[in-house]
């Protein structure tokens, strides 16, 4: 018997739902395995199994699938970057309990921006002149035991580091040239002064205090706890405990130090 087009389409309407009853396993068995390009081999680079931690020099941590999904969405759907930057900052501030927040190019980028903010205090003319800081507050107090390779990012916008060891040293170092105090949160055992006292001295003197908390995650609850400690600025790496892009970071803190003067309320 000849099958006409109407009978053929009717048959498809019945067959189509039945197709969904096929198990994923049987479908997967029929599909060819995806081709994975070994880019490291093509470049002659030897891979390794990271059993140490998400250090910058070792490529950071693996990104969450949700992060990759969001990045893919942003590639295909366009908005003004200034609008997205501000909206994301507001959402991060809500999640962490900070007054304000912004995404940066990494923890190092966050330190550079935070230091520049403390030096210029919203003065756009001064912002344009950095790293020339000759007529502004440009000294940053740092504990001698907390000097590390990334403190050069404090000097990048034109700041000078002033090393101290004790509370008496800090009081002696503070002057009309002091722009900021700096604290490396993951190395408290090497200091001669408690973190609470260090923050207290900054508050007592009216000096903004920035904290590098890049390696203090997980757990995520540490972010809110660090905000509550009273630091004026806090920086994080995006590619370590947060498991985001390694080319990103966060700067949390005081609204007047993070938001541009022209930002809408």
Secondary structure, DSSP 8 states (H G I E B T S, - for coil): ----HHHHHHHHHHHHHHHTTS-HHHHHHHS-------HHHHHT-------S---GGGT-----HHHHHHHHHHHHS---HHHHHHHHHHHHHHHHT-SEEEEESSHHHHHHHHHHHHHHTT-HHHHHHTT--TTS--EEEEEGGG--GGGHHHHHTT-EEEEE-SHHHHHHH--TTEEEEEEEGGGGGG-SS-HHHHHHHHHHHT--EEEE-TT--SSTHHHHHHHHTT-SEEEEETTTTT-S-TT-EEEEE-HHHHS-TT---
